[in-house]
């Protein structure tokens, strides 16, 4: 059957030969015949595959009985080859297209084995004189031609060759690879196949003409390429030339491959790969004579540079690398004599720049040329880098320095000419290629080479790409940055080089311009002390190095920049001296940020901890010196100054920095000192000199000021200069006393005051003639606060004033220390208030630390001087008394004294309430007027006689215009303290200390309502409580808060909410209760703690039911239930029990509203509500019966009772408890509900 089907093919092929001879006369006929032949070939292939599949299926079927088999034999033609000898199985060709490589390899081996047997049988038959197809192979079975140059091959071998050649043109997946493999192994194993015949047969069977388009042309061209590749891999060409060196097989083959590569652009690079495969198998002699000197190669090299052919350049470089030929044979592609240095000269790179540009056609794949160029650039650089990294000997580094410079020079020329001058200035494809090339280079480069690669044009190009998200190059830019970070993430030198170049050429705004966090991420990778110090030193060098800041502009731009610097100082300051200041500003802001990467280990030995502390302090001091030198000082002679005392060299930029940049340096210096003060781990009292940054800073300032050629950046006025010197002297004395005092309260206060003085000193330098007075006041307060400082200051004074001072001390020893302390606090608070609105965060923090007893100042707002009529000797006692008000146990008694609650005892008789109420009001009025009764005064006769002139003096002082009484002075001081407290609450909204502030402020607020306090003071406290505590988004939370403290505060708040006479106090107490409950809910409280909270509300409600003096508003409890449903669930049963004992009809109705509110709060929890209601169903039915049987006469209250009962029925229906409710309701209650509720009860009727 196969022989019959093949007959048309022979005829068609014969016709094709004839038509090829008449091509010149009838081109249309040739085209028609070629197309018909192609169609016939495809049809035959389909038929052959179908027959192969049918034969496989038939083989898989069970064998028929012998009788049936015998009957079936005459029907089909007899298989000629079945018993004659070896044959070729078609399934091996099917397996060659398998997607699995092992299957393809096995099929190729099976094909070779079968063809060997067939060829062996054929050669044997030829030797015996058999003229037919040969033993085991009939002419009717396989398609073969006698004029294909394979006359010595068996027909099956000839068919297999043709089938394999056609197969390599198949577009099916994995078919081309499998058939190419089969062709290579067949050519290698069967020597009867002539190489020249295969070279002619491949173009013949895989025809290509200019009229062919689309996939068909592509398949044939790729098939030719794979066929030539199989011929090379078989090794037949190199072996044939080795046997006969006069053979032209190599030249012919190279010519054919070059011609094939010139047909389509995508074929050129794989064609070069085929030639290079052949070159690897040839000796040097053959490469030069048969490949390099081949006319087609010479012609290709000659025109390659002008045409911009990257494949020719790649082939030339590979052939030069393989042969190291000393002839001028590569045209203008390679310099003569060849060396990497001559190849990478600017002149030569410019001559072949077109070749580099045209290599972008194969994107996203990178042309093989670039891999070779990358290796040439980095081969020596990598060895140099390893040598310099691993060797610590200077002489070895010096030996390699010249070679390293040459390598960097080659890289610089390549980047300047190829990357920047050719690719980045061209199309998007070529820009994409440029970044891909850089990615392949970066992993192999040293830090110095990275600085060469990341030039200004590269960084600017990257910024342009990333600033436009709509560009299709955006993803390429993002990928480049991601890979760049990954490449340099493990090497400090490379990371620093990338950071500096990215920021240097973007004026410190790379992250901002590209909307990324690349620079920030790279900076965060420096985490050890030594790494951070290395980064800081490089950033400082970038700051002072004028050349590194330049943007590599052209001559024209350089001239423009120089001219722009010659202008008004206002213009320079307004723009920050252009891009240079932007970069310097980034350095100033980044250097302190590096410290955030240094984190002390939470677990570790003392040695490790001490080492980490030492490393961090070293980095801090380096940053501090840099900021201080650049921000506070300037050199009068040159830009470098050496301090022999510090053994350091200080450098400044050649161009003086702007005023705004100096201010930024001072600001960052303040933040640095603030962080050092916050870091308690770095403050060790026993080693103050070694790790106290404030001490180091003041000594450093003092030392630099003494250098003759260095001065402060501005001339100080007399006042500023005096404050500057006093601050330096006082800080030195405080430091000495702090060391003497050792750990303790005094040491902590001195430490805080020292840092306050340091911050004030910087403020004096930063703001001329603004803060000198505050600095002087603080130094005076330090003398008053610390006697040792005052004595040391006196001892250094003149001796002539010693006796006078002693006499004055003796005379004033009897003065009140409390008055001096209060006066000192008044001055200090006034100083703080005067500077707080104008200073930055570090100064505010230092003020908070300086007032370590800031919360102790809360007692001041509770001081009341209403006892001022007493004798002078008792004034001191009165001043001391407010300190004792810190205790919270006597709150209720104090409230009772000033009329804030009705009584102390809860079980007072109702008939005496009015009398007590009158007494409390009378007491309050007496307290306001300052007229206590004589019986309660406890004053003797002398005191009574002295009171009249004292009162007269008070009234006289009040009537004098501009005079201030002690009470008014205290009030003014209270308002100042409240201002400080408000600032504290604003900056620390969620800290636990807010509870302490609330406690004291609440008590002061309550007292201010009963005392003769000013309206401003009352509103001030109330505003702070509402705005800064109750309505603040952040509040103290977590398990660190003691529940007992919260419980005590809640008890007092509920007491005030239910008993206070003043509506504003009750309202404030209600808000306080909500706030405290919110804090309790944030804790993981136990059931006992929650039960304790509910008990507080039970006690308050019990007082409400049993005591007419209770001023509790049920609306407050309803709001509590709405915000905290769990409280309502616990109170439900209690309310059902207690409501019956309430005699007051109004309170009973109010309680019904509360119960209705609790029922509504259960809407979201059906299961819990059903369980709770079932538990209390009997009590609820009794309550309904009770309230409906005693329905109020008041219309509104009667309506409220019906609303409550209707709400209960609706809740019962919603929870599907109707049947249980009907069974619990007794007949009498049923009748009452039916009579009063009407339609609402209709669904419950039996």
NORURHU-V596045 format. One record per helix or strand of 2 or more residues. SS is the DSSP state (2 for helix, 1 for strand). FROM is the first residue (numbers start at 0). LEN is the number of residues. If there is no record, write none. Layout:
ss=SS from=FROM len=LEN
ss=SS from=FROM len=LEN
This chain:
ss=2 from=1 len=20
ss=2 from=26 len=34
ss=2 from=65 len=8
ss=2 from=90 len=6
ss=2 from=100 len=27
ss=2 from=154 len=13
ss=2 from=174 len=15
ss=2 from=194 len=11
ss=2 from=214 len=19
ss=2 from=235 len=8
ss=2 from=248 len=15
ss=2 from=264 len=17
ss=2 from=283 len=9
ss=2 from=294 len=13
ss=2 from=309 len=14
ss=2 from=339 len=4
ss=2 from=345 len=6
ss=2 from=352 len=10
ss=2 from=367 len=23
ss=2 from=393 len=30
ss=2 from=427 len=15
ss=2 from=446 len=7
ss=2 from=455 len=11
ss=2 from=473 len=15
ss=2 from=491 len=13
ss=2 from=509 len=5
ss=2 from=517 len=7
ss=2 from=528 len=16
ss=2 from=545 len=4
ss=2 from=554 len=11
ss=2 from=568 len=7
ss=2 from=577 len=20
ss=2 from=605 len=27
ss=1 from=632 len=3
ss=1 from=639 len=4
ss=1 from=647 len=4
ss=2 from=658 len=20
ss=2 from=679 len=3
ss=2 from=684 len=7
ss=2 from=692 len=13
ss=1 from=709 len=3
ss=2 from=717 len=24
ss=2 from=744 len=22
ss=2 from=771 len=14
ss=2 from=786 len=9
ss=2 from=798 len=14
ss=2 from=816 len=20
ss=2 from=840 len=10
ss=2 from=854 len=8
ss=2 from=871 len=15
ss=2 from=890 len=8
ss=2 from=909 len=20
ss=2 from=933 len=4
ss=2 from=940 len=19
ss=2 from=965 len=22
ss=2 from=992 len=18
ss=2 from=1014 len=16
ss=2 from=1042 len=17
ss=2 from=1062 len=20
ss=2 from=1086 len=20
ss=2 from=1113 len=10
ss=2 from=1124 len=17
ss=2 from=1144 len=16
ss=2 from=1165 len=10
ss=2 from=1176 len=13
ss=2 from=1194 len=20
ss=2 from=1217 len=7
ss=2 from=1226 len=18
